[in-house]
Amino acid sequence: MNASPNDLALIAVMRRYFLVKDETNALKQRLETARKDAGEEIDRFYDPRLNAPHADDILAWHRLRKEQEELMSLAAQWGRGGSIEACHIDKPAPAETVQMLGIHALTD
């Protein structure tokens, strides 16, 4: 059995999701460290209007979280049998394929 283009799109979506998740977590950890070091309350620190030094990072964190939600929505759409082939996730060119569990899969 070969993986369909829709299945390969899911793989690309999930790869991107976990990359974004790692980036989001690292950014959140840096922000939390800065917040604790500054002794700021959560609501005040995370308001970009009140925290100009960290506003770019706070807004970036929100953008990353939104991307995570969009990616998970695509995965859910795939799970309901929908097509996600048209999603615009950067897919690296396949180096080679290997047989795994009866499915031809891409390798890095």
PLY file of the C-alpha trace (Angstrom):
ply
format ascii 1.0
element vertex 108
property float x
property float y
property float z
element edge 107
property int vertex1
property int vertex2
end_header
0.00 0.00 0.00
1.34 3.42 -0.94
0.80 6.56 1.09
-1.59 8.89 -0.68
-0.77 12.55 -1.32
-3.30 13.35 1.41
-1.41 11.11 3.86
1.86 12.78 2.92
0.21 16.16 3.51
-0.71 14.99 7.02
2.90 14.02 7.66
4.03 17.49 6.56
1.37 19.11 8.75
2.38 17.12 11.80
6.09 17.74 11.25
5.40 21.46 11.08
3.12 21.24 14.12
5.82 19.71 16.30
8.45 22.19 15.09
6.12 25.08 15.91
5.23 23.48 19.25
8.90 23.28 20.22
9.46 26.89 19.16
6.36 28.01 21.08
7.45 26.20 24.23
10.97 27.62 24.07
9.63 31.14 23.60
7.15 30.71 26.45
9.93 29.48 28.71
12.08 32.52 27.89
9.14 34.84 28.52
8.29 33.16 31.82
11.90 33.43 32.96
11.91 37.13 32.09
8.58 37.64 33.86
9.77 35.95 37.03
13.07 37.83 36.95
11.13 41.09 36.63
8.70 40.11 39.37
5.75 41.07 37.15
2.21 39.78 37.41
1.11 37.52 34.56
-1.61 39.77 33.14
0.60 42.84 33.13
3.69 41.11 31.73
1.87 39.39 28.86
0.08 42.53 27.68
2.23 43.75 24.77
0.84 47.27 25.20
2.25 47.40 28.72
5.46 45.47 28.10
7.26 47.08 25.17
10.60 45.29 25.76
8.93 41.90 25.28
6.07 42.90 22.97
7.60 41.31 19.86
8.11 37.99 21.64
4.61 38.07 23.13
3.06 38.72 19.72
5.27 36.03 18.15
4.05 33.56 20.79
0.45 34.37 19.87
1.19 33.90 16.15
2.84 30.55 16.84
-0.11 29.39 18.95
-2.48 30.38 16.16
-0.40 28.40 13.67
-0.52 25.39 16.00
-4.31 25.63 16.12
-4.52 25.87 12.33
-2.23 22.87 11.88
-4.21 20.80 14.36
-7.39 21.80 12.56
-5.91 20.42 9.33
-5.01 17.18 11.10
-8.56 16.93 12.45
-9.92 17.54 8.95
-7.74 14.69 7.67
-8.98 12.52 10.54
-12.57 13.12 9.44
-11.68 11.93 5.95
-11.18 15.37 4.44
-8.51 16.33 1.97
-5.67 18.53 3.16
-3.49 18.17 0.07
-4.01 21.82 -0.83
-2.66 23.11 2.49
0.41 25.27 2.11
2.92 23.47 4.31
6.50 23.48 3.11
7.30 19.91 2.21
10.97 19.03 1.76
11.80 17.08 -1.35
11.91 13.37 -0.56
15.41 11.95 -0.40
14.16 8.40 -0.74
11.24 6.22 0.22
11.24 3.18 2.46
8.70 0.46 3.13
7.22 0.77 6.63
4.26 -1.27 7.82
3.18 -1.87 4.26
3.28 1.85 3.41
5.92 3.61 1.36
7.07 6.49 3.55
9.45 9.37 3.02
12.72 9.50 4.88
14.68 12.56 5.91
0 1
1 2
2 3
3 4
4 5
5 6
6 7
7 8
8 9
9 10
10 11
11 12
12 13
13 14
14 15
15 16
16 17
17 18
18 19
19 20
20 21
21 22
22 23
23 24
24 25
25 26
26 27
27 28
28 29
29 30
30 31
31 32
32 33
33 34
34 35
35 36
36 37
37 38
38 39
39 40
40 41
41 42
42 43
43 44
44 45
45 46
46 47
47 48
48 49
49 50
50 51
51 52
52 53
53 54
54 55
55 56
56 57
57 58
58 59
59 60
60 61
61 62
62 63
63 64
64 65
65 66
66 67
67 68
68 69
69 70
70 71
71 72
72 73
73 74
74 75
75 76
76 77
77 78
78 79
79 80
80 81
81 82
82 83
83 84
84 85
85 86
86 87
87 88
88 89
89 90
90 91
91 92
92 93
93 94
94 95
95 96
96 97
97 98
98 99
99 100
100 101
101 102
102 103
103 104
104 105
105 106
106 107
